[in-house]
């Protein structure tokens, strides 16, 4: 019996079968990510770590109109002029003093944090920030484990500056002594909401996909792998930029002075987007995990559903796909139903079950189809606009004002 897919719908993380057209599993309500970690050892405080550790040099970058943040210390502008250095964790100023009052209603929730909107008047301009409030330390959690979780994401994300990356501004305590990460606010919502809304044109779908690839290419050029690429972690600003956020599962696989690639361990990400090699419990190349997830996201963009619940042979949909990949036929049916036709060879290269044969981001970006995709914010008169993101951004900004 052929398993039946499910439509995009609200509900629990586990899908319930319901027959529809296509081939896949339901793109359900936002599923939590699985983040691996270790810990234990010496006790020290977050303030000690930030005050005594190396300062993070940050380059200036173009902020979106949907959110803004001050130029951080240590920045150098496009002409190479050096600015003040970052003081994250050193300032005695509270969150509200630096970035304004947070709204009580959350604009996002995760397993370990809540995201709220903060707005502050700076002379005649109102600046908006997304503020991620981290949970308090658990009773069974050592101080070192807690601090590692808090700082790992900030230490990576605060060094990243690209048009397709959510800007991280600061790490600061609020009035209740909760640690908060201050980020660029993207009022257009996440890609999950846009997919769920439906009605995206082919041009919108391709534009989103190319921007995701551009963001991933930048991350990998910096020695960083995200390991949790999914629609819920991709955000729109008001100008059509799609930005990768949430670096709680990210890893540094190569430091700037290194040539060796460090393999990763641990099951990270959200199950439908996790690459098959991650389920084996062996070291894996985190870059190729991102490539796989991007391929799944394109499928979601095209069909508004998932191709499988998990890339394991216990999942009938994935098992059939993996078997088809070993056959001499051109493309498995999962990919052969995608359009345009030119995308199929690219997605096949990305959704290759064998990671040793999966294409790296550099090869994907060189493909003719990818090269030819129009990105709306790079042309004077784009053929499309991101309708849902634009409407949501306008509504959110009106509500704030």
DRENVEX-425530 format. One record per residue: x, y, z of N, C-alpha, C in turn; residue in three letters. Coordinates in steps of 0.001 Angstrom, whole numbers, padded with zeros to 6 digits, always signed. Each point is the difference from the previous one (the first is absolute). Layout:
BEGIN
XYZXYZXYZALA
...
# end
This chain:
BEGIN
+000847-001202+000000-000847+001202+000000+000874+001240+000000UNK
-000295+000943-000879+000794+001234-000078-000414+000970+001078UNK
+000972+000508+000817-000357+000948+001036-000533+001295-000599UNK
-000934+000628+000692-000597+001229-000498+000535+001206+000740UNK
+000181+001132-000696+000544+001210+000608-001077+000799+000713UNK
+000422+001073+000639-000922+000875+000710+000204+001430-000411UNK
-001049+000788+000051+000061+001429-000288+000664+000743+001148UNK
+000426+001219-000289+000498+000906+001018-001160+000352+000920UNK
+000172-000242+001307-001088+000272+000940+000553+000215+001384UNK
-000815+000619+000864+000379+000127+001401-000139-001349+000665UNK
+000696-000161+001114-000122-001242+000730+001254-000341+000731UNK
+000084-001227+000489+001165-000454+000737+001137-000263-000950UNK
+001189-000266+000568+001178-000203-000833-000127-001252-000846UNK
-000706-001019+000495-000155-001237-000752-001154+000143-000980UNK
+000227-000461-001229-001008+000161-001038-001046-001092+000070UNK
-001201+000326-000439-001090-000959-000102-000336-000185-001469UNK
+000021-001237-000499-000208-000215-001422-001343+000549-000488UNK
+000021+000612-001169-001224+000489-000640+000276+000099-001485UNK
-000779-000672-000826+000316-000051-001427-000174+001339-000697UNK
+001015+000374-000785-000069+001175-000868+000839-000284-001223UNK
+000061+000939-000915+000873-000160-001162+001443+000215+000399UNK
+000925-000608-000710+001422+000188+000269+000576-001217+000682UNK
+001205+000149+000538+000645-001110+000698+000838+000561+001117UNK
-000435-000169+001220+000777+000518+001114-000739-000115+001293UNK
+000539+000632+001043-000627+000031+001310-000425+001425+000286UNK
-000858+000166+000986-000507+001331+000317+001093+000924+000484UNK
-000049+001247-000470+000819+001046+000594-000841+000541+001141UNK
+000247-000488+001215-000899+000257+001120+000379+001279+000718UNK
-000663+000214+001151+000351+001143+000834+001457-000098+000371UNK
+000611+001115+000266+001440+000090+000163+000543-001020+000999UNK
+000901-000837-000482+000572-001052+000844+001261+000500+000685UNK
+000215-000387+001255+001209+000443+000709+001236-000656-000567UNK
+001111+000687+000143+001271-000549-000449+000605-000865+001081UNK
+000831-000955-000421+000733-000842+000930+001441+000470+000007UNK
+000470+000540+001109+001365+000526+000087+000817-000891+000922UNK
+001127-000510-000506+000869-000808+000848+000968+000906+000736UNK
+000456-000433+001145+000934+000809+000789+000722-000889+001006UNK
+001062+000567+000586+000685-000678+001085+000206+001012+001109UNK
+000669-000361+001057+000179+000965+001080+000706-000609+001181UNK
-000094+000705+001149+000668-000443+001210+001291+000734+000201UNK
+000477+000097+001250+001311+000595+000239-000059+001204+000900UNK
+000980+000905-000183+000201+001145+000869-001168+000967-000042UNK
-000321+000596+001161-001063+000990+000062+000564+001391-000263UNK
-000661+000751-000840+000356+001394-000222-001233+000700-000542UNK
+000000+001311+000017-001183+000739-000393+000110+000504-001428UNK
-001144+000318-000566-000030+000504-001360+000724+001334-000108UNK
-000149+000843+001015+000693+001281-000013+001509-000192-000026UNK
+000492-000997+000782+001432-000297+000000+000446-000413-001396UNK
-000790-000850-000634+000364-000518-001313+000073+001127-001028UNK
-001010+000872+000015-000037+001080-000977+001047+001064+000278UNK
+000288+000228+001305+000958+001044+000349+001440-000441-000253UNK
+000287-001296+000229+001368-000490-000097+000324-000662-001337UNK
-001019-000350-000749+000232-000698-001261+000381+000959-001101UNK
+000305-000528-001170+000386+000851-001129-001174+000831-000476UNK
+000280+001227-000391-001049+000873-000513-000320-000415-001436UNK
-001266+000085-000348-000433-000389-001328-000005+001219-000908UNK
+000889+000022-000964+000035+001111-000961-001175-000144-000939UNK
-000738+001071-000210-001172-000047-000861+000112+001032-001097UNK
-000288-000396-001217+000015+000915-001129-001373+000646-000155UNK
+000008+001203-000521-001284+000655-000234-000699-000676-001163UNK
-001330+000082-000014-000763-000580-001094-001297+000763-000154UNK
-000609-000158-001150-001237+000711-000281-001141-000604+000780UNK
-000674+000788+000805-001152-000481+000748-001250+000085-000878UNK
-000970-000807+000288-001260+000093-000720-000844+001099+000614UNK
-000983+000478-000746-000870+001040+000530-000939-000560+001039UNK
-000167-001328+000012-000907-000592+000975+000591-000033+001373UNK
+001296+000084+000144+000623-000041+001305+001296+000746-000068UNK
+000448+000529+001107+001240+000752-000031+000762-000237+001276UNK
+001294+000237-000053+000829-000165+001179+001189+000916-000129UNK
+000536+000375+001135+001127+000910-000021+001233-000707-000528UNK
+000959+000772-000497+001261-000563-000472+000780-000466+001209UNK
+000356-001270+000026+000617-000543+001205+001466+000364+000093UNK
+000559-000145+001203+001389+000323+000232+000895-000986-000736UNK
+001068+000531-000558+000909-000866-000755-000330-000031-001474UNK
-001049+000735-000394-000391-000004-001403+000959+000832-000837UNK
+000136-000380-001236+000684+000842-000972-000951+000168-001162UNK
-000067+001186-000551-000952+000235-001063+000559-000448-001340UNK
-000757+000293-001059+000397-000492-001323+001356+000528-000428UNK
+000400+001149+000556+001287+000566-000365+001123-000471+000892UNK
-000313-000910+000949+001040-000538+000869+000246+000823+001242UNK
-000784+001074+000216+000196+000825+001186-000478-000753+001233UNK
+000770+000036+001025-000284-000779+001200-000950+000745+000929UNK
-001003-000691+000504-000955+000571+000941+000264-000510+001398UNK
-000836+000353+000981+000158-000491+001359-000213-001504+000056UNK
+000565-000671+000999-000068-001452+000105-001250-000427+000743UNK
-000397-001263-000199-001200-000507+000624+000141-000065+001515UNK
-001055+000353+000688+000009-000052+001458-001066-000946+000500UNK
-000351-000991-000797-001046-000938+000399+000346-000639+001337UNK
-000929+000079+000953+000203-000615+001297+000742+000876+000975UNK
+000623+001115-000459+000777+000837+000900-000796+001204+000500UNK
-000990+000429-000767-000747+001193+000380-000925-000291+001166UNK
-000129+000983+000890-000909-000134+001131-001408+000424-000399UNK
-000164+000551-001187-001316+000418-000468-000888-001218-000218UNK
-001254+000133+000380-000927-001107-000162-000483-000069-001440UNK
-000743-001041-000278-000553-000198-001338-000867+001184-000412UNK
-000906+000441+000880-000918+001079-000359+000722+001324-000207UNK
+001071+000235+000747+000759+001229-000177+000693+000053-001348UNK
+000492-001142-000459+000750-000046-001248-000897-000167-001224UNK
-001048-000818+000133-000779-000373-001176-001499+000223+000133UNK
-000456+000593+001108-001403+000324+000148-000791-001085+000702UNK
-001270+000255+000159-000898-000884+000732-000497-001126-000905UNK
+000015-001223+000525-000495-001158-000759-001506-000127+000157UNK
-000660-000372-001070-001427-000294+000085-000214-001280+000792UNK
-001130-000072+000710-000287-001183+000804-000345-001205-000868UNK
-000674+000254-001119-000395-001097-000882+001205-000462-000819UNK
+000260-001291+000026+001147-000556-000727-000286-000049-001496UNK
+001019+000291-000805-000125-000129-001450+000582-001329-000481UNK
+000573-000755+000932+000549-001311-000323+000322-000770+001261UNK
-000133-001317-000053+000310-000853+001151+000761-001225-000458UNK
+000960-000421+000813+000767-001201-000283+000111-000853+001247UNK
+000763-001095-000105+000142-000900+001129+000796+000632+001136UNK
+000895+000920-000319+000881+000568+001026-000097+001518+000105UNK
-000920+000636-000719-000033+001460+000015-001345+000529-000471UNK
-000200+001280+000270-001171+000732-000473+000509+001259-000700UNK
-000575+000350-001145+000425+001187-000737-001080+001071+000096UNK
+000413+001208+000393-000921+001129+000117+000526+001166-000829UNK
-000886+000924-000291+000361+001187-000758+000301+001156+000949UNK
+001140+000642-000215+000364+001183+000781+000080+001192-000929UNK
-000456+001146+000470+000102+001208-000829+000425+001170+000867UNK
+000874+000820-000563+000561+001124+000740+000098+001219-000909UNK
-000409+001152+000539+000131+001246-000747+001421+000520+000131UNK
+000650+000214-001122+001342+000568-000027-000074+001315-000765UNK
-000100+001106+000737-000247+001321-000581-001350-000043-000713UNK
-000014+000083-001312-001275+000018-000713-000336-001343-000633UNK
+000836-001007+000229-000173-001296-000655-000316-001077+001023UNK
-000950-000865-000326-000300-001130+000857+000725-001232-000529UNK
+000803-000621+000838+000761-001180-000396-000661-001246+000577UNK
-000040-001044-000805-000654-001244+000389+001014-001128+000082UNK
-000152-000844+001019+000895-001134+000196-000816-001235+000375UNK
+000493-001152-000395-000542-001269+000480+000878-000444+001160UNK
-000603-000276+001139+000756-000340+001205-000333-001425+000423UNK
+001002-000852-000043-000170-001398+000407+000352-000131+001486UNK
-000993-000302+000811+000211-000177+001440+000246-001474+000288UNK
+001199-000311+000498+000342-001386+000295-000633-000450+001315UNK
-000285-001260+000097-000544-000564+001235+001036+000066+001109UNK
-000458-000165+001236+000923-000045+001129+000679-001366+000064UNK
+001080-000054+000748+000733-001270+000134-000844-001032+000738UNK
-000011-001209-000549-000742-001090+000639+000752-000532+001216UNK
-000727-000622+000907+000603-000502+001245+001032-001087-000272UNK
-000243-000816-001026+000919-001105-000306+001074+000397-000997UNK
+000178+001301-000205+000923+000517-000995+001128+000769+000687UNK
+001242-000323-000341+001126+000703+000614+000104+001415-000566UNK
+000707+000861+000725+000196+001368-000459+000722+000022-001349UNK
+000974-000906-000138+000768-000046-001248-000880-000415-001176UNK
-000885-000980+000202-000912-000423-001057-000907+001150-000426UNK
-000535+000696+000994-000917+001101-000276+000689+001125-000761UNK
+001195+000364+000451+000743+001082-000639+000395-000376-001425UNK
+000373-001253-000190+000389-000448-001334-001157+000151-000984UNK
-001209-000336+000452-001167+000115-000868-000298+001464-000328UNK
+000161+000861+001008-000279+001413-000211+000995+000654-000961UNK
+001260-000322+000204+001040+000709-000754+000297-000590-001363UNK
-000241-001299-000177+000364-000650-001258-000685+000672-001186UNK
-001302+000196+000105-000745+000616-001101+000454+001434-000243UNK
+000175+000773+001085+000396+001400-000147+001401+000123-000592UNK
+000917-000834+000467+001385+000090-000466+000114-000302-001490UNK
-000889-000821-000506+000013-000288-001437-000775+001062-000769UNK
-001254+000231+000388-000869+000876-000789+000460+001451-000012UNK
+000654+000458+001061+000409+001408+000055+001162+000314-000931UNK
+000652-001019-000539+001106+000224-000939-000450-000098-001457UNK
-001285-000285-000222-000510-000223-001351-000705+001244-000531UNK
+000372+000434-001205-000573+001215-000586-000210-000205-001497UNK
-001258-000187-000365-000343-000272-001395-001456+000368-000198UNK
-000379+000355-001197-001361+000431-000286-001015-001103+000269UNK
+000427-001254-000037-000910-001117+000252+000216-000654+001358UNK
+000548+000767+000934+000224-000467+001370-000630+001001+000966UNK
-000779-000478+000958-000567+000882+001022+001141+000575+000840UNK
+000044+001321+000125+001050+000658+000772-000203-000213+001498UNK
+001065-000377+000683-000012-000098+001460+000701+001231+000561UNK
-000651+000673+000937+000459+001299+000471+000721-000067+001339UNK
-000568-000716+000971+000540+000084+001362-000470-001181+000834UNK
+000670-000197+001117-000410-000952+001031-000036+000778+001299UNK
-001170+000123+000602-000179+000903+001134-001056-000567+000949UNK
+000013+000453+001236-000990-000430+000981-001160+000989+000051UNK
-001216-000527+000227-001141+000887+000198-000144+000319+001485UNK
-001059+000704+000350-000183+000435+001382-000215-001164+000959UNK
-000409-001162-000519-000204-001189+000836+001225-000901+000015UNK
+001106+000507-000515+001270-000731-000053-000036-001200-000940UNK
-000943+000000-000938-000005-001025-001038+000952+000434-001109UNK
+000780-000951-000503+000902+000329-001113-000781+000018-001304UNK
+000249+001017-000805-000739+000201-001243+000962+000272-001149UNK
-000315-000561-001151+000752+000276-001213-000815+000980-000844UNK
+000607+001114-000352-000671+001042-000770+000356-000168-001472UNK
-001036-000032-000847+000213-000273-001421-000779+000986-000864UNK
+000352+000021-001255-000760+000731-001008-001432-000529-000039UNK
-000977+000895-000094-001403-000386-000088-000394-000147-001464UNK
-000567-001144-000347-000459-000263-001367-001524-000077+000018UNK
-000680+001085-000325-001453+000068+000161-000801-000810-001006UNK
+000664-000542-001042-000726-000770-001014-000326-001414+000411UNK
+000340-000376+001246-000299-001342+000469+000953-001043-000538UNK
-000271-001249+000298+000888-001069-000452-000547-000684-001244UNK
+000850-000790-000625-000368-000670-001250-001072-001055+000239UNK
-000035-000566+001186-001035-000986+000329-001392+000617-000182UNK
-000181+001218+000540-001296+000671-000107-000351+000287-001454UNK
+001005+000377-000797-000240+000293-001413-000400-001259-000760UNK
+000659-001117+000305-000333-001271-000653-001402-000437+000396UNK
-000305+000135+001279-001307-000412+000501-001116+000838-000615UNK
+000273+001277-000193-000989+000888-000614-000308-000430-001423UNK
+001019-000472-000715-000190-000472-001367-000033+001143-001001UNK
-000082-000374-001259-000137+000991-001059+001300+000629-000457UNK
+001142-000541+000401+001267+000556-000462+000189-000314-001482UNK
+000419+000997-000759+000250-000196-001424+001300-000778-000188UNK
+000194-000627-001169+001268-000685-000272+001209+000921+000164UNK
-000149+001263-000382+001101+000947+000138+000331+000262+001465UNK
-001037+000081+000846+000222+000176+001438+000728-001200+000583UNK
-000456-001191-000378+000610-001231+000510+001480-000049-000349UNK
+000329+000277-001253+001390-000057-000436+000837+001087+000670UNK
-000576+001184+000161+000711+001100+000660+000342-000374+001438UNK
-000968-000574+000704+000245-000441+001382+001116-001034+000038UNK
-000073-000949-000905+000984-001079-000002+001409+000518-000258UNK
+000144+000896-000981+001334+000510-000293+000556+000804+001177UNK
-000866+000742+000699+000473+000767+001146+000440-000912+001136UNK
-000707-001110+000176+000429-000981+001012+001379-000540-000364UNK
+000170-000369-001267+001294-000519-000454+001104+001036+000177UNK
-000307+001260-000274+000998+001057+000162+000415+000142+001454UNK
-000974-000084+000897+000312+000063+001425+000842-001173+000450UNK
-000340-001194-000469+000766-001197+000355+001410+000072-000569UNK
+000123+000494-001242+001325+000143-000605+000866+000931+000842UNK
-000572+001082+000491+000750+000909+000862+000408-000692+001304UNK
-000940-000686+000635+000316-000699+001251+001161-000965-000191UNK
-000075-000803-001046+001039-001003-000240+001339+000665-000330UNK
-000037+001166-000631+001250+000720-000281+000649+000504+001290UNK
-000806+000144+001044+000492+000462+001291+000346-001155+000946UNK
-000116-001219-000497+000306-001162+000836-001122-000390+000936UNK
-001222+000457-000280-001150-000265+000865-001035-000836-000747UNK
-000547-001003+000672-001133-000765-000522-001184+000243+000930UNK
-001178+000198-000562-001173+000366+000797-000608-001194+000726UNK
-000201-001082-000692-000526-001270+000509-001468+000043+000434UNK
-000709+001063-000316-001438+000023+000291-000729+000866-001027UNK
+000363-000177-001276-000672+000720-001076-001412-000561-000144UNK
-000996+000866+000123-001406-000367-000162-000790+001299-000164UNK
-001221-000063-000527-000770+001231-000235-000196+000856+001247UNK
-000106-000622+001163-000205+000751+001246+001192+000867+000376UNK
+001171-000286-000549+001216+000756+000320+000432+000932-001124UNK
-000918+000296-000918+000280+000885-001124-000986+001161+000053UNK
+000502+001248+000013-000832+001158+000309+000080+001081-001082UNK
-001136+000647-000260-000080+001084-000981+000104+001363+000677UNK
+000728+000910-000627-000069+001400+000418-000980+000719-000941UNK
+000003+001318-000015-000959+000745-000815+000446+000201-001447UNK
+001233-000366-000315+000543+000244-001340+000105-001258-000856UNK
-000562-001088+000479+000064-001238-000768+001192-000869+000317UNK
+000820+000421+000975+001125-000838+000410-000516-001167+000848UNK
+000472-001194-000286-000289-001174+000819+001267-000326+000773UNK
-000115-000080+001318+001181-000086+000855-000021-001248+000875UNK
+001160-000610+000135+000147-001187+000847+000230+000442+001439UNK
-000787-000543+000928+000151+000325+001411+000092-001244+000859UNK
+000085+000198+001301+000041-001056+001016+001221-000912-000170UNK
+001063+000343+000719+001262-000744-000109+000261-000892+001205UNK
-001081-000424+000656+000137-000843+001177+000588-001370-000281UNK
-000116-000483-001235+000543-001314-000361+001237+000112-000877UNK
+000439+001212-000281+001112+000189-000937+001326-000454+000590UNK
+000947-000235-000889+001318-000469+000425+001072+000622-000887UNK
+001172+000196+000566+001157+000476-000767+000796-001233-000428UNK
-000017-000284-001278+000678-001203-000483+001430+000288-000458UNK
+000339+001288-000126+001362+000373-000371+000265+001425+000466UNK
+001084+000176+000751+000402+001331+000435+000754+000699-001130UNK
+000073+001329+000032+000584+000745-001126+001401-000438-000402UNK
+000783-000402+000980+001398-000356-000307+000170-001494-000300UNK
-001097-000750-000019+000078-001440-000207-000341-000379-001441UNK
+000531-001126-000421-000354-000575-001300-000750-001317+000165UNK
+000050-000568+001200-000667-001269+000276-001464+000229+000362UNK
-000869-000853-000512-001415+000055+000321-000263-000872+001223UNK
-000593+000577+001033-000356-000767+001193-001365-000645-000204UNK
-000066-001294+000188-001264-000710-000127-000861+000259+001230UNK
-001312-000075-000180-000947+000265+001073-000609-001289+000515UNK
-000554+000068+001200-000723-001120+000587-001287+000531+000614UNK
-000909-000878+000306-001239+000403+000653-001135+000206-000978UNK
-001212-000277+000466-001197+000154-000810-000538+001403+000208UNK
+000100+000839-001016-000428+001399+000090-001009+000308-001085UNK
-000889+000923+000298-000956+000446-000990-001401-000501+000272UNK
-000866+000127-000999-001381-000458+000078-000156-001217-000900UNK
-000642-001034+000491+000041-001332-000600-000230-000057-001513UNK
-001017+000662-000559-000220-000144-001451+001132+000562-000854UNK
+000833+000878+000576+001072+000657-000752+001380-000598+000301UNK
+000057-000936+000918+001275-000603+000392+000487-000961-001084UNK
+001271+000107-000338+000599-000853-001034+000120-001441+000494UNK
-000070-000971-000905+000010-001411+000415+001241-000406+000785UNK
+001165+000588-000312+001224-000400+000706-000007+000406+001468UNK
-000809+001019+000354-000039+000421+001396-000646-001055+000901UNK
-000882-000814-000565-000685-001028+000784+000882-001205+000292UNK
+001178-000054-000622+000868-001174+000147+000854+000049+001258UNK
+000067+001164+000645+000781+000111+001233+001496+000036-000224UNK
+000426+000331-001218+001423+000075-000324+000363+001447-000344UNK
+001299+000353+000033+000399+001362-000397-000428+000293-001438UNK
-000391+001250-000253-000479+000387-001318+000491+001403-000337UNK
-000036+000324-001284+000381+001321-000499-001217+000914+000116UNK
+000049+000975+000898-001155+000857+000271-000397+000851-001204UNK
+000935+000285-000896-000335+000777-001198-001026-000741-000863UNK
+000189-001309-000126-000883-000793-000844-001371-000186+000631UNK
-000068+000114+001311-001273-000024+000703-000831+001222-000395UNK
+000642+001160-000100-000686+001216-000441-000514-000134-001429UNK
+000805-000609-000869-000397-000179-001396-001269-000850-000082UNK
-000025-001086+000743-001180-000882+000016-001236+000774+000455UNK
+000130+000748+001087-001133+000746+000543-000524+001016-001007UNK
+000900+000652-000730-000425+000963-001020-000815-000676-001096UNK
+000390-001216-000367-000756-000757-000996-001402-000312+000481UNK
-000134-000370+001264-001321-000277+000580-000841+001274+000024UNK
+000624+001130+000337-000723+001271+000037-000554+000340-001385UNK
+000774-000249-001061-000516+000283-001338-001233-000848-000292UNK
+000035-001259+000395-001169-000867-000177-001208+000598+000718UNK
+000232+000483+001233-001085+000622+000775-000535+001245-000699UNK
+000902+000809-000538-000413+001203-000714-000873-000343-001203UNK
+000341-001073-000682-000699-000371-001229-001344-000660+000271UNK
-000039-000938+000950-001210-000794+000223-000781+000364+001267UNK
+000534+000888+000831-000607+000344+001284-000186-001235+000901UNK
+000906-000931-000123-000003-001198+000833+001407-000561+000043UNK
+000216-000972+000875+001315-000610+000167+000103-001296-000810UNK
+001192-000326-000493+000139-001229-000781-000054-001266+000852UNK
+000374+000114+001293-000004-001128+000939+000037+000547+001423UNK
-000324-000853+000952+000039+000425+001402+001424-000034+000542UNK
+000787-000949-000466+001398-000113+000417+000752-000796-001050UNK
+001263+000387-000257+000814-000671-001010+000595-001282+000590UNK
-000883-000908+000366+000375-001310+000534-000775-001066-000757UNK
+000574-001186-000096-000647-001058-000779-001268-000517+000661UNK
-000214+000330+001263-001251-000355+000654-001155+000860-000512UNK
+000331+001107-000664-001000+000872-000621-000200-000467-001439UNK
-001216-000415-000330-000265-000597-001314+000282+000965-001145UNK
-000327+001287+000207+000216+000979-001064+001491+000178-000286UNK
+000796+000087+001061+001438+000169-000212+000617-001284-000543UNK
-000429-001137+000518+000552-001277-000456-000194-000166-001503UNK
-001194+000362-000484-000273-000088-001437+000895+000962-000779UNK
+000204+001184+000557+000862+000984-000669+001443-000494-000061UNK
+000523-000485+001126+001390-000464+000044+000222-001165-000954UNK
-000975-000897-000089+000113-001128-000929+000015+000483-001441UNK
-000840+000989-000296-000061+000547-001354+001296+000691-000383UNK
+000711+000529+000991+001262+000689-000274+001089-000953-000464UNK
-000165-001287+000307+000999-000994-000411-000321-000572-001376UNK
-001179+000290-000514-000417-000525-001307+000584+000853-001122UNK
+000105-000554-001213+000586+000737-001131-000940+001046-000600UNK
-001239+000093+000492-000940+000980-000552+000504+001421+000254UNK
-000520+000943-000792+000477+001382+000065-000183+000600+001384UNK
-001227+000064+000488-000271+000597+001304-001049-000817+000743UNK
+000107-000107+001326-001084-000597+000785-001263+000830-000189UNK
-001178-000607+000159-001262+000713-000225-000127+001216+000909UNK
+000579-000060+001184-000054+001126+000924+000551+001262-000646UNK
+001082-000143-000746+000643+001140-000647-000567+000244-001388UNK
-000441-001053-000657-000495+000126-001372-001286+000809-000084UNK
-000662+000224+001129-001228+000793+000026+000275+001486+000238UNK
+001244+000347+000273+000346+001398+000261+000084+000793-001299UNK
-000203+001286+000112+000181+000897-001144+000687+001273+000475UNK
+000685+000684-000908+000127-000323-001424+000869-001239-000213UNK
-000024-000491-001205+000755-001220-000310+001484+000152+000325UNK
+000519+001221-000193+001434+000230+000220+000412-000163+001457UNK
-000970+000076+000917+000343-000103+001423+000287-001433+000416UNK
-000500-000965-000744+000014-001383+000459+001409-000556+000201UNK
+000892+000295-000933+001368-000507+000151+000688+000636+001203UNK
-000317+001272+000279+000607+000688+001137-000507-000580+001320UNK
-001313-000178+000110-000566-000551+001231+000457-001443+000194UNK
+000172-000729-001098+000516-001377+000110+001418-000001+000562UNK
+000804+000982-000392+001365+000119+000521-000005+000320+001500UNK
-001020+000719+000441-000095+000406+001401-000607-001095+000877UNK
-001008-000680-000547-000666-001071+000750+000593-001359-000378UNK
+001318-000072-000005+000726-001244-000235+000169-000716+001344UNK
-000582-001189+000167+000091-000707+001284+001430-000266+000470UNK
+000910-000214-000949+001393-000247+000362+000734+001339+000123UNK
+000386+000403+001207+000632+001316+000161+001300+000155-000775UNK
+000691-001104-000275+001253+000084-000746-000246+000407-001453UNK
-001216-000201-000480-000344+000359-001372-000855+001266-000076UNK
-000348+000575+001151-000839+001203+000037+000830+001216-000378UNK
-000577+000892-000787+000733+001164-000501+000187+001045+001097UNK
+001176+000627+000077+000219+001097+000945-000662+001274-000514UNK
-000094+001012+000834-000693+001234-000353+000665+000702-001189UNK
+001335-000097-000103+000693+000653-001110-000466-000557-001346UNK
-000195-001298-000053-000454-000635-001241-001454+000353-000290UNK
-000827+000066+001038-001410+000345-000178-000145+001409-000557UNK
+000772+000941+000535-000111+001399-000424+000424+000208-001450UNK
+000808-000906-000539+000476+000121-001382-000976-000542-001033UNK
-001041-000677+000459-000935-000617-000927-000763+001060-000802UNK
-000231-000278-001276-000631+000963-000903-001355+000460+000511UNK
-000821-000939+000492-001326+000370+000503+000108+000968+001179UNK
+000889-000281+000927+000172+000859+001173+000513+001374-000435UNK
+000970+000012-000893+000558+001259-000487-001071+000886-000643UNK
-000969-000623-000657-001005+000760-000726-001180+000470+000830UNK
-000072-000375+001269-001130+000406+000845+000083+001490+000323UNK
-001104+000690-000182-000061+001429+000331-000278+000183+001491UNK
+000843+000771+000669-000219+000365+001401-000561+001411+000021UNK
-001173+000166+000593-000773+001236-000156+000750+001262+000405UNK
+000738-000049+001101+000623+001228+000490+001292+000365-000733UNK
+000378-000806-000978+001223+000288-000751-000275+000632-001358UNK
-001280+000096-000371-000353+000583-001297-000911+001200+000206UNK
+000042+000925-000949-000772+001233+000128-001501-000246-000110UNK
-000395-000856-000951-001417-000311-000192-000201-001515+000060UNK
-000123-000544+001209-000149-001458+000138-001322-000491-000583UNK
-000015-001251-000411-001196-000608-000576-000976-000466+001079UNK
+000406+000089+001243-000862-000484+001076+000246+000805+001267UNK
-000908-000112+000942+000193+000504+001359-000429-001120+000945UNK
+000508+000033+001214-000386-000991+000998-001249+000508+000704UNK
-001142-000355-000554-001281+000591+000367-000311-000183+001481UNK
+000063-001233+000478-000367-000265+001393+000939+000718+000959UNK
+001293-000059-000266+000985+000638+000882-000209+001512+000030UNK
-000273+000591-001156-000201+001448-000060-001252+000406+000786UNK
-001082-000758-000171-001246+000320+000712+000177-000144+001503UNK
+000675-001078+000417+000223-000219+001429+000887+001084+000588UNK
+001033+000391-000740+000906+001047+000476-000741+001316+000201UNK
-000836+000364-000976-000759+001236+000109-000952-000039+001186UNK
-000646-001141+000207-000936-000136+001122+000728+000100+001336UNK
+001147-000674+000107+000756+000026+001252+000523+001402+000304UNK
+000509+000674-001004+000538+001334+000217-001091+001001+000358UNK
-001191-000164-000615-001129+000860+000364-000397-000215+001451UNK
+000011-001260+000426-000380-000328+001374+000979+000603+001002UNK
+001278-000042-000336+001025+000554+000898-000167+001506+000122UNK
-000181+000668-001152-000140+001450-000005-001260+000421+000736UNK
# end
